Amino acid sequence: MKAAFIEQYGGPEVLRYGDLPDPVAGPGEVVIDVVAASVNGADWKVRVGQYKQSKFPFALGRDFSGVVSAVGEGVTDLKVGDTVFGVCEAGQEGAYAEKIAVKAAIVAKRPEGLPHVDAAALALTGLTALSAIEDTLKLKPGEKILIQGGAGGVAGFAIQLAKHIGAHVITTTSAANQAYVRGLGADEVIDYNAADFTKAVSGCDAVFDTVGGDVAQKSFAVLKPGGRAAFIASGAQAPKPDRGDVSALRPPVGRARRHLERIAELFEIGAVRAPEIKLYRLSEAADAHRVSEARHFRGKLVFKIR
Ligand SMILES: NC(=O)c1ccc[n+]([C@@H]2O[C@H](COP(=O)([O-])OP(=O)(O)OC[C@H]3O[C@@H](n4cnc5c(N)ncnc54)[C@H](OP(=O)(O)O)[C@@H]3O)[C@@H](O)[C@H]2O)c1
């Protein structure tokens, strides 16, 4: 099969496009013929060696949409021809490929009206936003939330989800992406180049930070006493709050079919739609990584594989 893979850690130039052996479905697994796979921030972190893998070469990529082409022993709830989408198990890479073998239990049926490209774009971003907003922050109707990095993939889903829950949503973005985040439903938008969000925002019940670094650390300032903040771009641990009356949380982002089914349900009831998508071919993986790593694009970058 064709794949975009690495044989060593390094810059975008280490990405190769070529042949890797076809995967086989082990017990409890299905092989999926991948139609679309998305680029996530984790992919270039894997590429540079931040998350080590045991052997080279290996294909990158953590989420996909496609068609089941083989079923392993013991799989009874999926069959060849089912159209599915999903996120690899934690620690597994390999969606930048024509085929991938994954645990059947963490794959979900793709809703008919959701194109493969959109399903791939919503998989890890949606699962992450659900883990943060619903499971970790437990956001409630009427609460005020600041979502940092509104034009990104995870935040774009989170804005729509928070609005669906009935929260008041404030988000940060550069001037070029203000109309985009308003279109996703943000009530208030702060251009982070023109205003200091710690001065423009206060009294929040919750913060969801998808930016990391200083932005993450400074986010505690906008919380009201008892407020809670969730962080996904600060590594495995949430940053330590500089005040004692708020909580800092790290969403677990566990892989589970129920989360994917929740994404499908939210799509079907019209609560979330796919982000803006820029399409790439697998042979252009290095270009896609350069754009992703620069961290100033809108929505998602997606490989259309077949
Ligand atoms: N399992 C997990 O824990 C998990 C899962 C998914 C993602 N993540 C992490 O979450 C982070 C977000 O990922 P993503 O794919 O949604 O987006 P991303 O590609 O990392 O971020 C892109 C967006 O960030 C915005 N941005 C950059 N600097 C900003 C700033 N100072 N303030 C506000 N916005 C800013 C950019 O908008 P502008 O151009 O307008 O600046 C751009 O739209 C990444 O670090 C990723 O690795 C973790």
The ligand as an SDF file (V2000), in Angstrom:
LIG
                    3D

 48 52  0  0  0  0  0  0  0  0999 V2000
   -5.1050   14.1170   22.7880 N   0  0  0  0  0  0  0  0  0  0  0  0
   -4.8180   15.3730   22.9740 C   0  0  0  0  0  0  0  0  0  0  0  0
   -4.4670   15.7700   24.0510 O   0  0  0  0  0  0  0  0  0  0  0  0
   -4.8940   16.3320   21.8290 C   0  0  0  0  0  0  0  0  0  0  0  0
   -5.7460   16.0420   20.7710 C   0  0  0  0  0  0  0  0  0  0  0  0
   -5.8460   16.9690   19.7250 C   0  0  0  0  0  0  0  0  0  0  0  0
   -5.0500   18.1230   19.7480 C   0  0  0  0  0  0  0  0  0  0  0  0
   -4.2000   18.3270   20.7920 N   0  0  0  0  0  0  0  0  0  0  0  0
   -3.3500   19.5420   20.8160 C   0  0  0  0  0  0  0  0  0  0  0  0
   -4.1990   20.6530   20.8670 O   0  0  0  0  0  0  0  0  0  0  0  0
   -3.5960   21.7540   20.1940 C   0  0  0  0  0  0  0  0  0  0  0  0
   -4.5980   22.3430   19.2110 C   0  0  0  0  0  0  0  0  0  0  0  0
   -4.7140   21.5250   18.0900 O   0  0  0  0  0  0  0  0  0  0  0  0
   -5.6050   21.9390   16.8290 P   0  0  0  0  0  0  0  0  0  0  0  0
   -5.3440   20.8950   15.8040 O   0  0  0  0  0  0  0  0  0  0  0  0
   -6.9880   22.1850   17.2500 O   0  0  0  0  0  0  0  0  0  0  0  0
   -5.0790   23.3480   16.3800 O   0  0  0  0  0  0  0  0  0  0  0  0
   -3.6080   23.8330   15.9230 P   0  0  0  0  0  0  0  0  0  0  0  0
   -3.4030   23.4170   14.5530 O   0  0  0  0  0  0  0  0  0  0  0  0
   -2.5790   23.4230   16.8580 O   0  0  0  0  0  0  0  0  0  0  0  0
   -3.7970   25.4010   16.0530 O   0  0  0  0  0  0  0  0  0  0  0  0
   -4.0740   26.1820   14.9700 C   0  0  0  0  0  0  0  0  0  0  0  0
   -4.8230   27.4180   15.4160 C   0  0  0  0  0  0  0  0  0  0  0  0
   -4.2500   28.0310   16.5760 O   0  0  0  0  0  0  0  0  0  0  0  0
   -4.5240   29.4220   16.4870 C   0  0  0  0  0  0  0  0  0  0  0  0
   -3.5680   30.1530   17.3270 N   0  0  0  0  0  0  0  0  0  0  0  0
   -2.2150   30.1060   17.2680 C   0  0  0  0  0  0  0  0  0  0  0  0
   -1.6820   30.9150   18.2370 N   0  0  0  0  0  0  0  0  0  0  0  0
   -2.7340   31.4510   18.9000 C   0  0  0  0  0  0  0  0  0  0  0  0
   -2.8440   32.3500   20.0020 C   0  0  0  0  0  0  0  0  0  0  0  0
   -1.7690   32.8680   20.6060 N   0  0  0  0  0  0  0  0  0  0  0  0
   -4.0800   32.6610   20.4530 N   0  0  0  0  0  0  0  0  0  0  0  0
   -5.1810   32.1770   19.8510 C   0  0  0  0  0  0  0  0  0  0  0  0
   -5.1470   31.3250   18.7890 N   0  0  0  0  0  0  0  0  0  0  0  0
   -3.9300   30.9830   18.3340 C   0  0  0  0  0  0  0  0  0  0  0  0
   -4.3870   29.7280   15.0160 C   0  0  0  0  0  0  0  0  0  0  0  0
   -5.2760   30.7730   14.6830 O   0  0  0  0  0  0  0  0  0  0  0  0
   -4.7130   32.1710   14.1540 P   0  0  0  0  0  0  0  0  0  0  0  0
   -4.1170   31.9030   12.8100 O   0  0  0  0  0  0  0  0  0  0  0  0
   -5.9360   33.0160   14.1160 O   0  0  0  0  0  0  0  0  0  0  0  0
   -3.6630   32.5850   15.1420 O   0  0  0  0  0  0  0  0  0  0  0  0
   -4.7960   28.4090   14.3140 C   0  0  0  0  0  0  0  0  0  0  0  0
   -6.0800   28.4610   13.7740 O   0  0  0  0  0  0  0  0  0  0  0  0
   -2.2980   21.2080   19.5740 C   0  0  0  0  0  0  0  0  0  0  0  0
   -1.2200   21.5110   20.4320 O   0  0  0  0  0  0  0  0  0  0  0  0
   -2.5310   19.7140   19.5550 C   0  0  0  0  0  0  0  0  0  0  0  0
   -1.3420   18.9600   19.5740 O   0  0  0  0  0  0  0  0  0  0  0  0
   -4.1120   17.4810   21.8380 C   0  0  0  0  0  0  0  0  0  0  0  0
  1  2  1  0
  2  3  2  0
  2  4  1  0
  4  5  1  0
  4 48  2  0
  5  6  2  0
  6  7  1  0
  7  8  2  0
  8  9  1  0
  8 48  1  0
  9 10  1  0
  9 46  1  0
 10 11  1  0
 11 12  1  0
 11 44  1  0
 12 13  1  0
 13 14  1  0
 14 15  2  0
 14 16  1  0
 14 17  1  0
 17 18  1  0
 18 19  2  0
 18 20  1  0
 18 21  1  0
 21 22  1  0
 22 23  1  0
 23 24  1  0
 23 42  1  0
 24 25  1  0
 25 26  1  0
 25 36  1  0
 26 27  1  0
 26 35  1  0
 27 28  2  0
 28 29  1  0
 29 30  1  0
 29 35  2  0
 30 31  1  0
 30 32  2  0
 32 33  1  0
 33 34  2  0
 34 35  1  0
 36 37  1  0
 36 42  1  0
 37 38  1  0
 38 39  2  0
 38 40  1  0
 38 41  1  0
 42 43  1  0
 44 45  1  0
 44 46  1  0
 46 47  1  0
M  CHG  2   8   1  16  -1
M  END
$$$$
